């Protein structure tokens, strides 16, 4: 059994996770037993799907490879393979530095792994996946790569130009996943709003989401990783009219000062950003906005940061993440600007920004007390069922905790829930 078991370890984002799930299905199709992110790997073969986005992620990926390399040297592992973004970016260097790895694959040629195992890739399984998420929700990747040229970002270097998946293929995958029991779809891409420009010569995200919403069994559709410039306004109508399209938008804004937006090459202004947020809230009443902001970009002054704090105070994002700038080799920023903001200043700005958001999040959560909301149950944890509302994406957003009582709830089912309490991050509810 050990010889027929392959351990897959996925690091990084949900887009990587989708790749791992496709690989797992192919491996199972040729007779392997596959585990995912197992605490104690059980096979003689391991595949590590790496992340190469920022410094911390690269370090985590390298440490994981080294850990498995040691296991191989100790005789606990026969074969070690590495794929994904880090491998795509540093393939030659890694092969020299970590010779214990049998082969490094990039982000897109992982199908060769099957061939190297003496197996064939099965085209008829190309839309099928072995889900690593709870069976009621799945990530749906609609494109690869990115044509945006944000100055700090290495993703276009790693993944190349934007490539949309054909709409028919995406819809077939949704139908397949619904038949497998999936009710909720997190639609993901490096940049959602560019979907279709390469294939259909225009932005097709609104049409795609409308078609997905028409498939029977699709209960929730949630959108991740939009770009503010040239936003497809027709999407507002789809979100407003389709009850299974969640009133939720994950749109990375990065900054608000015109100085920073220009240096970051974001192709959007402060005024346009405020106008877009206003349009979101006017066109889709009740929408919850999630964003990501960056502090400490080269040249960020105290005045720039004060503008950013003011922005967070004014807009009151429902969900917000932030991170400190980290220089990425090969990017425009690395070649053009000195990483001039001291690390301790970056950290203080990050802490200040998140403290502001923590207060806002607590106030917004308190305002939900007494409301009735549709909640999907993800899992049972101790004395609580843990679920989410349409405004909450898995892993990154607040959850709803429901005290386990006499009545058993079904994982993956929806329940009308009254919110009875809240803390800084989560809600507490009872079934109506």
C-alpha angles and dihedrals in degrees: 000000000000091000091053094048123094123190116212118198117191123199128181130015137001090260088065089047091058090053090051091050092053091048091049092054091050092049092049089048090061095047108272126133107227131200125191126215090340114182088222112031110225105193140071092238126062130185119195116200104203137205122220102175106111137358098270092048092049091050091051091050094049092047090052092050091049092049091054091042088059090049089053092049089050090055095248092114131044103191132021123191129180128200139159138066101326090049091048091053102040103023098137095041093048093049089057096041098045108032092167088080109094094211140351119216127191126234096275108032098062089118086078087069090073090052091049088053088053093254135115129240109244110221092192088067096051095114094039124098140180101233117227091184123078105289094250096067137040141177114245115204111202101177146006131225131012136252094196115106103209105173098232100044126099095184095098088051090054103036103027127215124351113278118185121208114235110266093233091056092051092049091049089052091051091051090049092050093047088054087053091055103267114148102167129053127197102202108212140179137145085258118005100190094062091061113133100011092110096043103032102021092240141063106279103175095109092051093046093051091047091053092047090050090057094059110104112244097031103123103167133021118186125187125222135188108013125171121229101219115086092001111190101247093195087073089073091065092049092050091047097046103038113074093199093056103090117234090240133111128185105202120166108218099169097192144354108213112100089225092059096039090054094047090047089052092232096150092221133095134222091252092049091049093053090046092052093051090049090050092051092054095043096045097041108034112208095019116157114219123208120191143171123222132193128216130191098033111163109283096016105151129199087256090055091050093048088055089052093051090048089051092054091047093050101042097040098205115214090220127016137173127183138188139183120252115262120189114245118200115239095028125119091244093054091050096043110032136046113237087246106165111090116241093241090054091049091051094048091050090048091050092047092050094048091047089057091049093047090059092047092048091051091051093047091049092050089053089062093062109116095022125118116230138177108248131189115211114231103176149334113254119179109303094348140075107220120214144152140229124228086267094062128077120202120268097004108052137059121283135216115239116205118189112241108241135158094305117077116219123212119240109241095022127118122237134183103241133187114218108230103170144357144198131197092291115011140047127226119216146174127214113256 
